[in-house]
Amino acid sequence: MKIIQETYDVVVCGGGLAGFCAAVSSARNGANTCLIQDRPVFGGNSSSEVRVTPHGAAAFHAYARETGILSELLIEERAANHEEIWENGWTNSVWDMTMYDLAMKTPNLKFHVNTAVQSVIMADEKRIAAVVCYVANAETKLTIHGKTFIDCTGDGTVAHLAGCEWRMGSEGRDEFHEFHAPEVASGDTMGNSIHFKARDMGRPVPFTAPDWAVKHEDPSYFYDQGRLPKEMKGGYWWIEIGVPWNTIYEAEDIRHELTRHTLGIWDWIKNKDPKTKEKAANYALDWIGQVPGKRESRRIMGQYLMTEHDPAERKVFHDEIAFGGWFLDLHTPGGLLAAHSEPASAEGYTQSSEYAIKSYCGPYGIPLRIMISKDVDNLMMAGRNVSVTHAALGTVRVMGTTALMGQAAGLSAALAIRKGISIQEVPDTSITEVQQTLLRDGCFLPNYRNEDPNDLARKASASASSQALLYGAGPESKGFHEGLTVWRDQNHRIPHDRLLQRRGQWIAVGTDHIDTLSFCVSNNSGHVQQLKAALVGVDHIWDYRVNTGTLLKEQMLEIPEGERIWVEWAANATGLRPSSYVRLDLLENPDLEWHRAGCIVPGHMSANEIGLNRMRRYDNGITMSFKVAPAQPCFGPENVLSGVTRPHQFTNLWRSEPNEPLGAYLELSWQKTQSIRHVELTFPGHLIREYHAYAPFYRDPQCAKDYTIEAYVQGQWKTVVQVAGNYQRQRKHELPESVAADRLRITIQSTNGDPSAAIYEIRCYS
């Protein structure tokens, strides 16, 4: 056997999305980093071996998609991939190669694939010295030494071998009084899944299940227990088994049982189910996974134990380093062997039950302390093995969220090494530096913004060649982004938009008053209808409180009979706070239909009331029809200096006048000459919906395609950067040499389709 010894600053064990982002982040922040992955490809559950599409906060909250390293990867994959992303089962090797390519291009990063951690060497009872690994098919033993270790194995393997305390199973309700906890504590966990993909062959094709496949004969097993066979081509998250098997030690037993069930389920769909067999006639099985994707196993105890109360109440942490927004999604232990697949599915995904309302959460902040081991001084965790209860795991476990945690863990480890401090000290001594670096690297934190003292742009004033005004949008408006669809797991149709519940439309305010608001409705009841309208003050675009405590105006309006009538409301609202949002609410009246706009106005989403004083994003974050007078200046150039790179408390976006030709520019100016070497830009796009809402070869129309950066040097403009063909959201430019300038101009010659040039943020550094 070949024996190799290697030494690094940071050693990341596990190459799923959490581990991959941790390793890239650590390396980019100057640490000599090693990534160990026990599979031949990166991505873990998201890889082409398992094929779970990365979910995250944008599934439930408009403009809440995760950014940073994960966003960089997903944007690159969609721009390069010829195949659509449907849902589970539809990931191909383009995604694997996108990750591999980034790993190859990242300085300071070395990786070992097909390499499994087998044991841990302790320096003493509080510190890991090295991990011992075996390279499959190579008869090679690796001993990898490090200063800091990050356990991203999912199962918490390194932490377990190092003697850390961990939990596995479900806490009882009496321990933390969590609504989603079972009455009695148990060892029950969520299960593992495999997925399949079917392909339309264009002609009838047969399928015969093997004798050892499970025989399904009972329609109620599917239709009454939350296991709906929706699309014929795949996406069945509910093919899941855990209990009575152990998700770690008996993973191979689970894999075999899942294979038996998957073939039996396809046999039911293809040959027996009267609702599906005609639809499935032309479909053939194209792929069946044989690497189970795990949802839950060990959870390593850290400096802080996160319970479901934290995301449900959106607790603000001083050491916030990531955010989440998936719902408290706890699958029924046993999966296919249980009475139903999960409570939400068993309820038919209703949005108004007590369970659904109390499961809806976020966006909320995540503290660094859940990723720092309380028992071993140089060990961190990222992924589904972090320090949370079973109930809280229901929301933090999805891969969009775990990737953010990974990026923060890698940065924190590198920063601690650079500063010569313990990782245990970072939450109290260096958290501001961690947060500001994450923001600079493209991440978003709900409760923190850019306050980087080294960012020269914060000392500048901004102006622009033009700025768009907010007039509103109607059903006839154009501009819905081509290629952008909805969450592909659900059968979708354009709803009728009747006012079955209170509905709200967020409107950005750039002045201190609104004179009139208009909305387009249809009244086909045969007589005049009464409709109550309200103008409500909100804290931000995810302020889902029905009663926010700020009722600005309220009035009962008469709605005449007719189709697509614009109703004008003289709201006469004064004393408004510029650079904020208000919400136009139309209260319930099932006889009326409030029409959606034909386009999405950036930063302008809508929501429906669901009960218990809560609202929920309406139909994937669309814009309802509205007009506002006077037109609101909410897309001004000063927004690029707000410190926030997405809609939140305001639009935070500069947008040029769409009726003018491109070539629009935004300019920063300083009272004194600045020495500038680095210019960093954040463009709009890739925020409103989840990754798998985006089409093959997708480039977001809002994103700048061709642009130049000019500096005003010695009385004349000098081009210092020229870019063609861009589609990435964040671009960092190091100039060939420092320039001494008191003005900087970014000119956008073309976008990827939108008529307006737009920028969220400009940063400048010496």
N, C-alpha and C positions, 0 to 999 in steps of 0.2 A: 504494500500500500504506500502511495506517495503521501508524504506529510509536509504541510506548508504552514508557516507562521506568518501572520500579517498584523500590522498595528495601525490604528486609525484614531482620530479624535472622536468621531461619532460612528457608532455601529447601529444600523437599523435592521431589525430582524422582522422580515415579512414584507413582501412586495405588492400587497394590494394597494388600493388608492391611498389609504392613510400612510402606509409605509413608503410608497413611492414619492408622495408629496413631501413627507418628512425628509427623505434622503436628498431630494433635489433642493429643498429649502435650506437644509444644513450646508450642503456643498456651495450653494450660491452665496451663502453668508460667511464663507471663508473657512469652514471646517473641512479637514480631510475626512471624507465620509465613505463608508462601505455599506452597501445594501445587499442583504442576503434574502434570497427568494427560493422557496422549495418547489416551485413550478417552473416550467420552461418559459413562461411568459409572465409579464407584469399585469397587474390589474385586479388580481384576486377574483372576487365575485363578478367584477365587470368584464373580465377577460373573455376571449372567445372560447375558453374551456367551459365556463359556467354560464356566461351571457345574461347577467342581470344588468339592466340599464341603470346608470346612476341616478337615483332619486334625490330630492332635496326640498328646500323650502319653497321653491317656485311651483311645486305641485299644488300649493294651497295659497300662495301669496304672490300677487303680481309684483314684478321688479325685485324678486327675492332670490334670483338665481345666484349660486355661489361663484365667486370670482377668485382671482389668484392663479396658482399653478393649475388647478383643475380646469378652470375656464380656458386657459391657454391651450390645454390639451384638447378639450372638447371642441373648441372653435377650429383647431387645426384638423381634427378628425372629420368634422362635418364638411370642411372646405375640400378635403381630399377624397372622401368616401363616395363611391358611386351608388351605394345601397342605402335604402331607407332604414331608419331605426324605428322598429315598430314597438316592441316591448320585450319582455324576457324571451330569450331564444334568438334574437335578431342581431346580435353583435358578431362582426366578422373580424378577420385578422388585420384589417386596416387599423383598428383601434390598438391591437397589440403592437404593431409596428410604429404607431404614433408615439406610444410610450417608450418603446425601445430606442427610437431615434432621439428623443429628448434625453434619455439616460446617457446615450453615447456622446451627445454634444455638451453635457454639463461638466465643466471643469471641477476638479477636486472630488469627483464621484467615481468610485469603482464598484462593480456589482458582481455577484455570483448567483447565477440561476441554477435550478436543479440542485439546490444546496439546502439541506435541512439542519437546523440546530438540534444537537443530540444531548448536550450537557453544558453546564455552566461551571466555570472556575471562579471561585470567590477569592478576592484579595483578603477580605475579612468578613465578618458577619453582616457588614453594612455596605460593602462595595463589591461590584462584579469586576473581575480582572479580564475575563475572556469568555467567549463562547466557543464550544467545540462543534464543528459541523462536518457533515459527510456529503460529498458530491456524488449524486446518483450517476451510475454508468461510467464513472471515472476512477473508481477505487482510490479516491483522494480524501484525506482527512485534513481539514482546515482548522487551525486554532487562531481565532481572530481577537486580538486584544483591542481595547478601547478605553477612552476616558469616560464617555457617556454612552449608555445603551438605550435604545428605544424599542420597546416590545410592541410590534404591530402584527403579531402572529395571529390575531383573532382569538385564539384559544388561551392567550396569556402564558404561552409555554415558557418563555425566558423567566418571567416573574415567578411562575410556579417552581421552576428548577432552582431559582435563587432564594426560595423560602418565603416569598411574600404572602400576606394574607389575601385571600380571594373569596368571593361569593359565587355561587352558582345555583340557579333556581329562582323561586319567587318568594319575596318577602310577604309575610302576612299583613293584613290591613292594620292590625293593632300596632305594628312597629313604627310606621311613619304616617299612618292615617291617610294613605293614598287611595283615591277613588278607584283607580284601576287595579289595585292589588287584590288578590283573592282573600277570602275571609281567613283562610288558614295557610300558613307558610308551607312550602313543599319544594321538592327538587325539580319541579316542572320547568322546562325551558321551551322556547319556541323552537321549531324544527328546522331541518335541512330541506333543500329543494333541488331537483334537477328540472331542466326545461327541454322543450322540444321546439322544432321549427318544421312547418309543413309548407309545401310549395304547390301552387296551382299549375298543373301540367297541361291544362287546356283541353283535356279529354278525360273520360272516366278511367280511373285506375283502381285496382283492387287492393285490399289489405287483409291479411290473415294473421291473427295474433298467435304467438306460440302457446303451447299447452300450459306453460308455467306462468303465463300472464294472469293477472287478477281478472275475474269475470264480473263485469258490472251489468246488472239487470234492472235496477231500481231507479226510476227517474227522480224520485224525491231526494236521493243521495246527492244529486247535482242541483236540482232546481229549488229545493226547500232548505238546503243546508249551506247556501252561499258558495257553491262551486259551479258557477255558470260557465258553460262552454260558449264563449262569445265569438271571437274571431277564429276562423278555422286554422289560421296560419301560426297560432301560438300565443304566448303571453300569459300562461296560466301559472301565476305565482302560487296558487293554492295546491299545487302538487308538492306536498310538504309532509314530512314525517319526522317526529322526534321521539317523544315519550311513546312507548316504554323504553326505548333505547337511549343510551347515553350519547350525546351528540359529538363527544370527543372519541371515546374508546370504542364505540360501536358504529362509527361513521360508515364502515364498509357494509355492515348489516343494513343500515339505513339506505345506502346507495342501491343495494340489491332490491330491497323492497320498493323503493321509488321507481326503479326500472320496471318491475312487475306491474306496478300501478299505472305508470305512464303508458305502457303498451295496452293495458286494459282500458284506460280512459280513451285512447285513440280508437280502439276497437268499438267502444260504445258510441263515440261521435260518428265514426265512419260507417258502421254497419247496423247499429241498433236504434239509436235515438231518432224518433220520427221528426224531431225539430231540426236536426242537423245533418242527417245522412244525405239528404239531397244537396245541401250546401257543400258538403265535404266530398261529393262524388269525384271531383277532379283533383283532389288534393292527395299528395303523397308525402309520407314522412321524409324529411330532408336531413334532419339531424336530431339526435337525442344526446343530451349531456351525460357524461359519466363521472364528472367531478361535482359532488354535491356542494351547493352554496350554503354556508352556515349563517344562521341568524344570531345564535346565542350560545355561549358556553361560560367560561370563567370571566368574571369581572374583578379586576385587580383593585384593591383598596388604596386610595390615594390620600392626599392631604385634605380633600373635601369629598364627601359623598353626596352626589346630586340626586335628589328625589323628584318625583313628578311635580311637586309644588313649584319648583324653580322654573321650568318652562311654562307651566300653566299660568303662573303669576308674573311671568317675564321679569324675574328678579334681576336686578342690576348688580354685577360683580365688579369689584375694583380690578380684578385680573381677567377681564373679558378678553378672549383671544379668538373667538369664532362665534358663529351663530347657527341656529337651527330653526326649523319651521315645518318639518314633517309632523303629522298628527301623532298622538300617543297610540301607536299602532301595535297592539299586542295580539299576535295570532294565538289561536286556541291550542294548548298543548296536545300533541298527538296528531294534529293536522288532518290527514286523510282518514285517520282512525278515530277521530273525535266526532261529536254530534254535529259540529259545524266548523267551518274553516276559520273564521274570525268574527267577532261581534259585528263589526262594521259591515262586512259582506253579508252576514246573516240577516241584518236589518235592511238589506237592499241599498246600502249606501245612502240612506236618508240623511238629511243634514239637520233635522230638527228634533231628533230624539235626545234625551238627556245624555246618553252615552256619546252620541256624535258631537254634541255641543261641548261636553267636558273633555273630549279627545282633541278638539281643534285648538292648536296652540301656536304661539310665535308670531313673527320672528322674535327669538329670545337669545340672550347672550350665554355663552359657555365659558366657564372659568378655567384657567390654566391648571389650577390645583387638582382637578380630577384626572390630570395626566401625569402627575408626579407621585411616584410610589412613596408611601409613608414608611416603608420598611427598609428600602435599599436606597442609599443616598445618590447613586449615579444611574438610576433607572427611571425612564419615563414610559408611558403607554399612549398609544393613539389607535383609534378604531373602536370596534364594538367591545373591547376588553377594558374600557376606561372605568373609572370609579363612579358608577351610577347604580341605582336600584333597578330591579327587573322592570318596574313600571316606567321609569325614566328612559330605560334603554329603548323602549318602544318608539321614541322620537329621535334619539341621537344616533341610532344604529345605521341609518341609511348612508349610502356612500358619499353623497354630496357633502354631508355634514362631517363624516369621518375624514374626508380629504382635507377640509379646512383645519380640523384638529391636528392632522399630520403636519401640515405646513407650519402651524404654530409651534408644534413640538420640535421640529427640526431647527427652526429659527432660534427657539429658546435654548436648545442644547448648544448650538454654535455660539450664541451670544455669551452664555455662561463660561464656555471655554476661553473665548477671547478676553473676557473680563477677569478670568481667574477666580471665579466664584462657583459655589455649588449650585446645581440646578434647583436645589431646595430653597435657595435664597431668592430666586428670580421673581416670584410673585410679589415679594415685598420690597425688593431693592431696585429692580430693573424693569418692572412691568410697563412703564411708560415707553421705554425704548423698544420693547417688544411690540407694543400696540402701534407705535408710530412707524416701525419698520414694516409690519404687516400691511398697514394702510398704504405705505409707499409701494409695496409689492403687489398692490391691486386688490387686496382683501377689503371686506366691509365689516365694520363693527357697529351694531345698532346704537350704542351709547357713547361712541367716541368718534372724533373727526381729526383731520390733519391739523396738528399744531406743531409740526416739525420746525424747530428754530433755524435749521439749516436751509430750509426751502426759501429761496430768494423771492419766489413769486408771491409769497405772503406779504411782502413789503411793497408790491406793485399795485398799480391801478389798471383796470381793464377797460378796453373799448373795442368796438367792432364796426365793420363796414355796414352791418345791418343787424336787426334782430326781429324775430317773429313775434307777433302779438297773438294772444289767445282770444279768438272770437267764438270758439266752440266748433261743433261738427254736427252734421245731420245725416239722415239715412242715405242721402245721395252723395255724401263725401267719398272721395277716393283716397287710397293710400294704405289699405291693409297690406301688411308686408307679405309679399308673395313667398310661398314656401314655408310659412309659419302656420302650424296647425295647432291642435289641442292635444291634451293628454290621451295617448293612443290606446290606453288600456280600456277605455270606456267607449261603447257605441255612442257616437255623437251625432246630433242633428241640431240645426239652428232652432232654438226654442221660440215660442210665440211671444215672449217678453211681456206677458200679462203681469199685472201688478198683484200677484198672489200674496206677496209680502211687501213690507216696506223695502224700498230700494234706494241706495244712495249713490251719488256721483261726485267724486272728488274734483274740486276746481281750484287751481292755483291762483292765488291773489297777489297781484303786484302793486296794487294801490290800496288806499284806505277805505274804498267804497265800491259797492256794486249797486247800480241803479235798477237794472232789470235782468231777470233770468227767464229764458224760454226753453221749452222742451217740446218734443214732437210726440204726440200720442194719437191713438185711434180709439174712437168710441162707437162701437157697433151695437150698443144696447137698445137703440130706438128712442132714447130720451136723454135729457141732460143729466150728467153725472156730477157728483160732488167729489172733490179730491183735495186732500190736505197736503200742502207743501211746507217744508221746513228748511231753513238754512241753519246749519249747525257748525260750530267751531270744532275742529279736530286738531290733535297734536301732530299727526303725521299720516301717511297713506295707509298705515296698518292700525289706525285707531278705530277698532271695530265696535266700540261702545255705541249702542243706540242712543243712550242718554249720556252725552259727553260732559254735561254740566254747563255747556255754553250753547244756549238756544238763541240765535241771532234774530231770526224772524220766523213767523209761522202764520199761515193764512189758509182758509178754505177757499178753493177756487171752483168755478163752474166750468165744466168741460162740455161743449156742445157736441152733438152727434156728428160723426164724420170720420174719414180716413186721413191719417197723417196730418193732423191739425197742429200747427205751432201755437202753443199757449204761452202768452207773455205774462209774467208775474212782476209787478212793480214792487220788488222787494225793498228798495231804498235802504239798503244795509250800509251803515256808516261806522266809523271807528274800527274798521278791520285792521288786522296786523299784516302789513306787507311782508312778502317772502314767507308766506304760510299757505295752508290749505283751508278751505271750507268745504262742507259737504251739502249738496242739494239732495234732500230726501223727499221722495214722493211716497205717501203712505198707502197702505193696502186698499185696492179697489179692483177686484177680479174682472170687472166689466171694462176696464181700460187696459190698453197695451202701450207701454212706453218703449218706443222704438230705439234700437241701438244705432250708433253711428256707423257709417260705412267705412270708417277708418279708426285706427287707434291714435289718439292724440298722446304724444309722449308724456308720461307721468300722470295720466288721467285715467284712473280705474274706477270700477263700480263694485258694489257689494249688496247682498240681500240680508235681511233680518232672518235669524234662525232661532231665536228664543233666548231666554235668560239674559236679556239686555246685550245680546251679541249679534254681530253681523259676520258674513263670510263672503270672500271674494266671489263675484258673480261671473260665471261662464268664462273662466280663464283670464280675467282682467280686462275685459272689453271696455270701451268707452260708450256710454249712453248718449243719445242725441241731446245736445244742449247748446244754447247761445248765451253769451254774457256781454253786458254793456255797462260801462265802457269796456272795450277790449283790454285785457289784462297784460301788462308787460312782465311776463313770468319767465321769459327765456333770454334775459339780458346777459351781457358779457361778464358782469361781476359774478355770475354764478360759478364760473370756473375757479373762483377763489373761495368757495364756500367750505371746502375741506371735506366734502362728501361726493362720492362718484356714482350716485344713482338717485332717483326720486326717493325722498324720505320726508323730512319736514317741509321740503319745498322741491321744486323740480331739479335744482342744482345743475341745470343744463343751459349752455348757450346754444341757440339755434338761429340760423340766419333766416331772413325773409324768403319764404319758398317761391315767391313769384319773381324774384330776381335771379339772374343767371349765376351759376356757381363761379368760384373765384373769390368767394367771400373770405374775409380774414378776421382774425381776432388778434388784438395787440395788447401787450403788457408794456407799461412804462414806469420808470423809476425816477425819483428826484435826483438820485446820484448814480453815476456809472457803476455797473455791476460786472464782476468777472464771472462769466458763465461758461461752464464746460459740459454740463449735463442738462438736457431738456427731456422731460418725461410727460407724455400725453395719455389721457384716457378718453376714448371715444365712446359714443353710445352704441347700444346693441347687445344682443345675447343676454338679456336680463329678464324679460317679461315672463318667459315660460321655460319649462324644463327642456333639457337637452334633446329628448326624443320627440319634441315638437318641431324640430328643424329638419329640413329636407336635405337630400343628397346634394353635394357641392354647394352648400349654403354659405353665402356671405351676406351678413346683415346689411340691408340697404342703408341703415342710418350711419354705418361706419365709414369713415373717410378712406378713400381708395388712393388718390394721388394728392400729395400735399408737399409744401415746402416750409422750411423754417428759415426766417431771415433775421439778422441782427443789424441794428442801426449803429454802424461803426464809423467814426470820424466823418459824420455828416452824410453818409450814404448807406443804403441798404445792401447787405452782403448775404447771399444765400449760404447757409451753413449746413443745411440738411435738405435733401430732396428724395422723396419716397414715391414709388409707383407700385400699384397693385396690392396695397395693404388690405387686410380684412381682420386683423387682430384688434382686440379692444384696447389693450395697453401697449404702448411703444416707448421704450427707453432709448434715447439717443445720446451717445458720447461724441462730442464734437472733436474734430481732428486736433484742435488746440483751443485753449481758452480764448474767449472774445470779451473785450471790454465794451459794453454797450449799455445804453440807458433805455433802449426799446427793443422789443422782440415781437416778431409777427409770424403767425401761423396762417398760411393761405391754403384753403382746400379747393383744389381745382376740380375734383370729382369725388363723388361718393359711390357706394355700391348700389345705388338706385334711388335714394331719397333726394328730393329737390332741395333740401336744406343742408347746409354744412352745420356740424354740431360737435361740441366738445364738452365733456364733463369736468375735466381738470387739466391744468398745466402746472407743472413743477419745474423749478430751475435750481441748479446747484453749481457751486464753484468747482 
